[in-house]
Amino acid sequence: MKLLKKSLIIALIPMLILSLVACSKPTTTAKGLNLWTGDATTDSDRIVVISDLHLGIDDSFAETVTNKAAIVSFLNQLTASDVDELVIDGDLLDEWFVPTSYSQPADLKEFFTKTADNNKTVIDAVKSVIKSGVKVTYVPGNHDMLLSDAILSALIPGINQARDVNGLGTYRTGLRSEIAIEHGHRYNTFCAPDTLSNKDITGAVPSILPPGYFFTRVAATSVVEGKSAPQKDLPVVPAPAADNLDQLGAYAYYQTWMGTIQTFPINAAFTDKTINCAADGYNTSFALSDLLPTVQPDGSISAVLYADVQRRWDALQDVNGVAVKLPYATATAGAQDATFCDQQALTQYFNVDPAVDVVVFGHTHVPVINHYTDGYNREKVYANSGTWIDKNLQGADMTFVVIESGKDQTDVRLMQYQPDGSVTNLEPQ
């Protein structure tokens, strides 16, 4: 295990871009994982963080199918390891990656129950970790932000849940409460819960689904269709004046949707209402034309869904408990940039709260560990736990973070679970 050192590290350590690991069936022997170096200490907390399992309701399109066996093996071995806590840092059960052609349950409890049933071996393994005496904590992600406390408690009795705002949570842990763990979707405009938009559509029912939900439904549909649909002739929106910050934000939103529709083409026509949404206050279907902003009669740039969304972002950051507010255009561009999410460890934590020594995010699917030194020569560590989906185009799969919190220091490792049941330290030595 690499100890936190008192060294001046100014620049970011480059993110790890690793080859995908072939997923043969791993061992199921319940032997302890070799997660620590040196002798075990009795006066430290040992924490493992995993995220982005993306367990789906139907394996015909779910992103995690082959790797389910590895997850079960990993969890079984975890129960035999010297671990105090397992933190599941969001995107456990995936309600977003569902193609528009799939007839999904409108009732959230039924949806998540069926998703859990489709992944029973994994859910049972999490239950076994809890029964072994290891504390298991869940932090909400964006793909499961509608997974309520009550529904998850019914599916996994005894699980601890760290929530602050609906659809969000930051978990403080460690012997000195020096570790902050959250999924990382609080800071970009496409994935942060949105309680302020679309009230004319959802009515009295409070909605939190952000634009990213519809983005993912479109992307899932494109993937299932083989990304073979022809490109559409889309409305063109001219760039606004450089001094019009409001419309520059709207234009950034338009550009993101334009890129999405072109990158993930779907067979449905631009005005075909095929994107059904029957949850979170919605009870109708939408078309791409409802999502892509166009020039309105008054000359402004807006869309049917999330109309003038850029004008609510400042207030939405207040609602979502963002420590350091971000400009709308920046937070929109950041939705497509993993390093933007990583940077929020500095912006929202290390530069704000000197008591935070370690920050762990998930969300981006890019496993990374960065070391910093603050103005008092104290080392800080940021780690992203990556993902367990079958085909991670952003880096390695089956990655996780290992933390040992002691009275005076905290050790952090980024690791990968291997097909043979062993683990590898991903940080350069």
C-alpha positions as CSV (number, residue, x, y, z in Angstrom):
1,M,0.0,0.0,0.0
2,K,1.3,3.3,-0.9
3,L,1.5,5.6,2.1
4,L,0.5,9.3,1.9
5,K,3.8,11.1,1.8
6,K,4.7,14.7,2.7
7,S,5.8,15.7,-0.8
8,L,5.0,18.7,-3.0
9,I,2.8,17.5,-5.9
10,I,1.4,20.4,-7.8
11,A,0.1,19.0,-11.0
12,L,-2.5,16.3,-11.5
13,I,-1.2,12.8,-11.9
14,P,-2.4,11.7,-15.4
15,M,-5.5,9.5,-15.3
16,L,-4.9,5.9,-15.9
17,I,-6.1,4.6,-19.3
18,L,-5.7,0.9,-19.1
19,S,-6.5,-2.1,-21.4
20,L,-9.7,-3.9,-20.8
21,V,-9.3,-7.2,-19.0
22,A,-10.8,-10.3,-20.5
23,C,-13.6,-11.6,-18.2
24,S,-13.3,-15.4,-17.8
25,K,-15.2,-17.0,-14.9
26,P,-13.4,-16.0,-11.7
27,T,-12.9,-18.2,-8.7
28,T,-15.6,-18.4,-6.1
29,T,-13.3,-19.5,-3.3
30,A,-14.1,-17.4,-0.2
31,K,-10.5,-16.5,0.5
32,G,-9.6,-13.1,1.8
33,L,-8.4,-10.5,-0.7
34,N,-4.9,-9.2,-0.4
35,L,-5.8,-5.6,0.1
36,W,-3.3,-4.4,2.7
37,T,0.5,-4.3,3.0
38,G,2.3,-5.0,6.3
39,D,0.7,-6.3,9.4
40,A,-2.9,-5.6,10.2
41,T,-3.5,-2.8,12.7
42,T,-6.2,-2.9,15.2
43,D,-6.6,0.9,15.5
44,S,-7.5,1.7,11.9
45,D,-10.7,1.6,9.8
46,R,-10.5,-0.3,6.6
47,I,-12.8,0.7,3.9
48,V,-13.5,-0.6,0.4
49,V,-15.3,1.7,-2.2
50,I,-16.9,0.3,-5.3
51,S,-19.3,2.1,-7.7
52,D,-21.1,2.0,-11.0
53,L,-22.1,-1.6,-11.1
54,H,-25.0,-0.6,-13.4
55,L,-27.1,-3.7,-12.7
56,G,-30.0,-3.7,-15.2
57,I,-33.5,-4.9,-15.3
58,D,-32.9,-7.0,-18.5
59,D,-29.6,-8.7,-19.5
60,S,-30.5,-8.3,-23.2
61,F,-29.4,-4.7,-22.9
62,A,-27.8,-4.2,-19.5
63,E,-24.3,-2.9,-19.3
64,T,-23.2,-5.5,-16.7
65,V,-23.8,-9.1,-17.5
66,T,-20.6,-11.0,-17.9
67,N,-19.0,-9.2,-14.9
68,K,-21.7,-10.2,-12.5
69,A,-19.9,-13.4,-11.7
70,A,-16.8,-11.4,-10.9
71,I,-18.8,-9.0,-8.6
72,V,-20.2,-12.0,-6.7
73,S,-16.7,-13.5,-6.3
74,F,-15.2,-10.2,-5.2
75,L,-17.9,-9.7,-2.6
76,N,-17.6,-13.3,-1.3
77,Q,-13.9,-12.8,-0.9
78,L,-14.5,-9.4,0.8
79,T,-16.3,-11.1,3.6
80,A,-13.2,-13.1,4.4
81,S,-10.9,-10.0,4.3
82,D,-10.0,-7.7,7.1
83,V,-12.5,-5.0,6.1
84,D,-14.6,-2.8,8.3
85,E,-16.8,-1.2,5.7
86,L,-17.9,-1.5,2.1
87,V,-19.2,1.7,0.4
88,I,-21.3,1.3,-2.8
89,D,-20.8,4.7,-4.3
90,G,-23.8,5.0,-6.6
91,D,-25.3,3.5,-9.8
92,L,-26.0,0.2,-8.2
93,L,-29.4,-0.5,-9.9
94,D,-29.7,1.2,-13.3
95,E,-33.0,2.9,-14.1
96,W,-31.6,5.1,-16.9
97,F,-29.9,2.7,-19.4
98,V,-33.2,1.4,-20.8
99,P,-34.0,1.6,-24.5
100,T,-37.3,3.2,-25.6
101,S,-38.6,0.0,-27.0
102,Y,-38.5,-1.7,-23.6
103,S,-41.8,-1.9,-21.7
104,Q,-40.7,-1.1,-18.2
105,P,-42.8,-1.0,-15.0
106,A,-44.1,2.5,-14.2
107,D,-44.1,1.8,-10.5
108,L,-40.6,2.5,-9.1
109,K,-40.8,-0.2,-6.4
110,E,-41.8,-2.8,-9.1
111,F,-39.0,-1.6,-11.4
112,F,-36.2,-1.8,-8.8
113,T,-37.6,-5.1,-7.4
114,K,-37.4,-6.7,-10.9
115,T,-33.9,-5.2,-11.3
116,A,-32.8,-6.7,-8.1
117,D,-34.4,-10.1,-9.0
118,N,-32.5,-10.0,-12.3
119,N,-29.3,-9.6,-10.3
120,K,-30.2,-11.8,-7.4
121,T,-26.7,-13.3,-7.1
122,V,-25.1,-9.9,-6.6
123,I,-27.8,-8.7,-4.2
124,D,-27.5,-11.9,-2.2
125,A,-23.7,-11.4,-2.0
126,V,-24.2,-7.8,-0.7
127,K,-26.5,-9.3,1.9
128,S,-23.9,-11.8,2.9
129,V,-21.3,-9.0,3.3
130,I,-23.7,-7.4,5.8
131,K,-24.4,-10.7,7.6
132,S,-20.6,-11.2,8.0
133,G,-20.4,-8.0,10.1
134,V,-19.0,-5.7,7.6
135,K,-20.9,-2.3,7.5
136,V,-22.3,-1.7,4.0
137,T,-23.1,1.9,3.0
138,Y,-24.9,3.1,-0.1
139,V,-24.5,6.6,-1.7
140,P,-27.0,7.6,-4.4
141,G,-25.8,7.8,-8.0
142,N,-27.5,9.5,-11.0
143,H,-28.6,6.3,-12.7
144,D,-30.4,5.2,-9.5
145,M,-31.4,8.6,-8.1
146,L,-35.0,7.4,-7.9
147,L,-34.1,4.5,-5.7
148,S,-35.6,5.6,-2.5
149,D,-34.4,4.9,1.1
150,A,-37.5,2.7,1.6
151,I,-37.2,0.7,-1.6
152,L,-33.5,0.0,-1.1
153,S,-34.0,-0.9,2.6
154,A,-36.6,-3.5,1.5
155,L,-34.3,-4.9,-1.1
156,I,-31.2,-5.0,1.1
157,P,-32.2,-5.0,4.8
158,G,-29.6,-3.6,7.1
159,I,-27.8,-1.4,4.5
160,N,-26.7,2.0,5.7
161,Q,-27.6,4.9,3.4
162,A,-25.9,8.3,3.1
163,R,-28.3,10.9,1.6
164,D,-28.5,14.7,2.0
165,V,-30.6,16.1,-1.0
166,N,-33.1,13.9,-2.9
167,G,-31.0,12.0,-5.4
168,L,-27.7,13.0,-3.8
169,G,-25.5,12.1,-0.8
170,T,-22.1,12.7,0.6
171,Y,-20.7,10.2,3.1
172,R,-18.1,11.3,5.7
173,T,-16.2,8.4,7.2
174,G,-12.8,7.5,8.6
175,L,-11.5,7.6,12.2
176,R,-11.1,11.4,11.8
177,S,-14.0,11.9,9.5
178,E,-11.4,12.8,7.0
179,I,-12.9,10.9,4.0
180,A,-15.6,12.3,1.8
181,I,-17.4,9.9,-0.6
182,E,-20.0,10.9,-3.1
183,H,-21.0,9.7,-6.6
184,G,-19.9,13.0,-8.4
185,H,-23.0,13.9,-10.3
186,R,-23.8,16.9,-8.2
187,Y,-21.8,19.3,-10.3
188,N,-22.8,18.9,-14.0
189,T,-26.0,20.2,-15.5
190,F,-26.9,17.0,-17.2
191,C,-26.8,14.7,-14.2
192,A,-27.5,16.8,-11.1
193,P,-31.1,16.3,-9.8
194,D,-33.3,19.0,-11.2
195,T,-36.3,19.9,-8.9
196,L,-37.0,23.2,-10.7
197,S,-37.6,22.3,-14.3
198,N,-40.6,20.9,-16.1
199,K,-43.2,21.7,-13.4
200,D,-45.7,22.6,-16.1
201,I,-45.3,18.9,-17.3
202,T,-45.1,17.0,-14.0
203,G,-47.6,19.1,-12.2
204,A,-47.9,18.7,-8.4
205,V,-45.6,15.7,-8.4
206,P,-42.0,16.7,-7.5
207,S,-39.6,15.6,-10.2
208,I,-35.8,15.3,-9.9
209,L,-34.8,13.7,-13.2
210,P,-32.3,15.8,-15.0
211,P,-31.6,16.0,-18.8
212,G,-29.1,13.1,-18.5
213,Y,-32.0,10.7,-18.0
214,F,-33.3,11.4,-21.4
215,F,-29.8,11.5,-22.9
216,T,-29.2,7.9,-21.5
217,R,-32.5,6.6,-22.8
218,V,-31.5,7.9,-26.3
219,A,-28.0,6.4,-26.0
220,A,-29.4,3.0,-24.8
221,T,-31.8,3.0,-27.8
222,S,-29.0,3.8,-30.2
223,V,-26.8,1.0,-28.8
224,V,-29.6,-1.6,-28.9
225,E,-30.2,-0.5,-32.5
226,G,-26.6,-1.0,-33.4
227,K,-26.0,2.7,-33.8
228,S,-27.0,2.1,-37.4
229,A,-29.7,4.8,-37.8
230,P,-29.0,7.4,-40.5
231,Q,-28.1,10.9,-39.3
232,K,-31.0,13.4,-39.1
233,D,-31.3,16.8,-40.6
234,L,-31.4,18.7,-37.4
235,P,-32.4,22.4,-36.8
236,V,-29.4,24.7,-36.8
237,V,-29.0,27.3,-34.0
238,P,-26.6,30.1,-34.6
239,A,-24.1,31.1,-31.9
240,P,-25.3,34.1,-29.8
241,A,-23.4,37.2,-29.2
242,A,-20.3,36.8,-27.1
243,D,-21.6,39.1,-24.3
244,N,-24.9,37.3,-24.0
245,L,-24.1,35.0,-21.1
246,D,-27.7,33.7,-20.7
247,Q,-27.9,32.6,-24.4
248,L,-24.4,31.3,-24.4
249,G,-25.5,28.9,-21.7
250,A,-28.5,27.9,-23.8
251,Y,-26.3,27.5,-26.8
252,A,-23.9,25.2,-24.7
253,Y,-26.9,23.1,-23.8
254,Y,-28.0,23.0,-27.5
255,Q,-24.5,21.9,-28.6
256,T,-24.5,19.1,-26.1
257,W,-27.8,17.7,-27.3
258,M,-26.8,18.2,-30.9
259,G,-23.6,16.1,-30.3
260,T,-25.7,13.5,-28.4
261,I,-28.2,13.0,-31.2
262,Q,-25.4,12.8,-33.8
263,T,-23.3,10.4,-31.8
264,F,-26.2,8.2,-30.8
265,P,-28.5,8.2,-33.7
266,I,-31.9,6.4,-33.3
267,N,-34.3,5.1,-35.9
268,A,-37.3,7.2,-34.7
269,A,-38.0,10.3,-36.6
270,F,-37.1,13.7,-35.0
271,T,-40.7,14.3,-34.1
272,D,-41.7,10.8,-33.2
273,K,-42.8,10.6,-29.5
274,T,-41.1,7.3,-28.7
275,I,-39.1,8.3,-25.5
276,N,-41.6,7.1,-22.9
277,C,-41.3,8.3,-19.3
278,A,-43.8,7.1,-16.9
279,A,-42.1,7.8,-13.6
280,D,-41.1,10.8,-11.4
281,G,-44.2,12.8,-12.3
282,Y,-44.1,12.1,-16.0
283,N,-46.8,10.1,-17.7
284,T,-46.2,10.7,-21.4
285,S,-43.7,10.2,-24.2
286,F,-41.3,12.7,-25.8
287,A,-39.5,13.1,-29.1
288,L,-36.0,14.3,-29.9
289,S,-37.7,17.6,-31.0
290,D,-38.8,18.1,-27.4
291,L,-35.2,17.8,-26.2
292,L,-33.1,19.7,-28.7
293,P,-33.2,23.5,-28.2
294,T,-34.2,25.5,-31.2
295,V,-34.6,29.2,-31.9
296,Q,-37.9,30.4,-30.5
297,P,-40.2,33.2,-31.9
298,D,-38.7,35.7,-29.6
299,G,-35.2,34.8,-30.8
300,S,-34.1,32.9,-27.6
301,I,-32.7,29.4,-27.6
302,S,-34.9,26.9,-25.7
303,A,-36.7,23.5,-25.8
304,V,-39.9,21.9,-24.7
305,L,-38.2,19.9,-21.9
306,Y,-36.0,21.9,-19.6
307,A,-37.0,25.2,-21.2
308,D,-34.6,28.0,-20.3
309,V,-32.8,25.6,-18.0
310,Q,-29.7,27.8,-17.8
311,R,-31.7,30.4,-15.9
312,R,-32.3,28.0,-13.0
313,W,-28.8,26.5,-12.6
314,D,-27.7,29.0,-9.9
315,A,-30.8,28.3,-7.8
316,L,-30.5,24.6,-8.4
317,Q,-27.0,24.6,-7.0
318,D,-28.4,26.1,-3.8
319,V,-31.0,23.3,-3.7
320,N,-28.4,20.6,-4.3
321,G,-25.9,21.9,-1.7
322,V,-23.1,22.8,-4.0
323,A,-20.3,24.4,-1.9
324,V,-18.7,26.4,-4.7
325,K,-21.1,27.4,-7.5
326,L,-20.1,26.7,-11.1
327,P,-21.1,28.7,-14.2
328,Y,-23.8,27.0,-16.3
329,A,-21.7,26.8,-19.5
330,T,-18.8,25.3,-17.5
331,A,-21.0,22.7,-15.8
332,T,-22.6,21.8,-19.1
333,A,-19.3,21.2,-20.9
334,G,-18.2,19.3,-17.8
335,A,-20.9,16.7,-18.4
336,Q,-18.7,15.2,-21.1
337,D,-15.3,15.6,-19.4
338,A,-14.2,13.1,-16.7
339,T,-11.4,15.4,-15.6
340,F,-14.1,18.1,-14.8
341,C,-15.6,15.7,-12.2
342,D,-12.2,14.9,-10.8
343,Q,-11.4,18.6,-10.4
344,Q,-14.4,19.0,-8.1
345,A,-12.4,17.2,-5.4
346,L,-10.3,20.3,-5.2
347,T,-12.9,22.9,-5.9
348,Q,-15.6,21.5,-3.6
349,Y,-13.6,19.8,-0.9
350,F,-9.8,20.3,-0.5
351,N,-10.0,24.0,-1.2
352,V,-12.9,24.5,1.1
353,D,-12.6,22.1,4.1
354,P,-9.1,21.4,5.5
355,A,-10.5,18.5,7.5
356,V,-11.0,16.5,4.3
357,D,-7.9,14.4,3.4
358,V,-9.5,12.0,1.0
359,V,-12.2,12.4,-1.6
360,V,-13.7,9.4,-3.6
361,F,-16.0,9.8,-6.6
362,G,-17.4,7.4,-9.1
363,H,-19.7,8.4,-12.0
364,T,-17.1,8.9,-14.8
365,H,-16.0,5.2,-15.1
366,V,-12.4,6.5,-15.3
367,P,-10.4,4.9,-12.5
368,V,-7.8,7.4,-11.3
369,I,-5.8,8.4,-8.2
370,N,-4.3,11.8,-7.8
371,H,-2.1,13.2,-5.0
372,Y,-2.0,16.9,-4.0
373,T,-0.3,18.9,-1.3
374,D,-2.1,21.8,0.3
375,G,-0.7,25.2,1.4
376,Y,0.3,23.6,4.8
377,N,2.3,20.8,3.2
378,R,-0.5,18.3,4.0
379,E,-1.1,15.6,1.4
380,K,-4.6,15.1,0.0
381,V,-5.7,12.2,-2.2
382,Y,-8.5,12.0,-4.7
383,A,-9.5,8.6,-6.2
384,N,-12.2,7.6,-8.6
385,S,-13.4,4.0,-8.1
386,G,-14.2,3.4,-11.8
387,T,-16.8,0.8,-12.8
388,W,-17.7,-2.9,-13.1
389,I,-19.6,-2.8,-16.5
390,D,-18.6,-5.4,-19.1
391,K,-17.0,-3.0,-21.6
392,N,-15.6,0.1,-20.2
393,L,-14.4,2.3,-23.0
394,Q,-13.1,4.8,-20.5
395,G,-10.5,2.6,-18.9
396,A,-10.2,-0.6,-16.8
397,D,-13.2,-2.4,-15.5
398,M,-13.7,-4.1,-12.1
399,T,-11.8,-1.4,-10.2
400,F,-12.2,-0.2,-6.6
401,V,-10.6,1.9,-3.9
402,V,-9.1,0.7,-0.7
403,I,-8.7,3.0,2.2
404,E,-7.0,2.5,5.6
405,S,-7.9,5.3,8.0
406,G,-5.6,5.6,11.0
407,K,-5.2,8.0,13.9
408,D,-2.6,10.1,12.1
409,Q,-2.7,9.2,8.4
410,T,-4.9,7.7,5.7
411,D,-3.6,5.3,3.1
412,V,-5.4,5.0,-0.3
413,R,-5.0,2.5,-3.1
414,L,-6.7,2.1,-6.5
415,M,-7.0,-1.6,-7.3
416,Q,-8.4,-3.9,-9.9
417,Y,-10.1,-7.3,-9.4
418,Q,-8.6,-9.9,-11.8
419,P,-10.4,-12.9,-13.4
420,D,-8.4,-15.3,-11.3
421,G,-9.7,-13.8,-8.1
422,S,-6.5,-11.8,-7.3
423,V,-6.2,-8.0,-7.1
424,T,-3.7,-5.6,-8.7
425,N,-2.6,-2.2,-7.5
426,L,-3.1,0.2,-10.3
427,E,-1.1,3.1,-9.0
428,P,2.5,3.4,-10.4
429,Q,5.1,2.5,-7.7
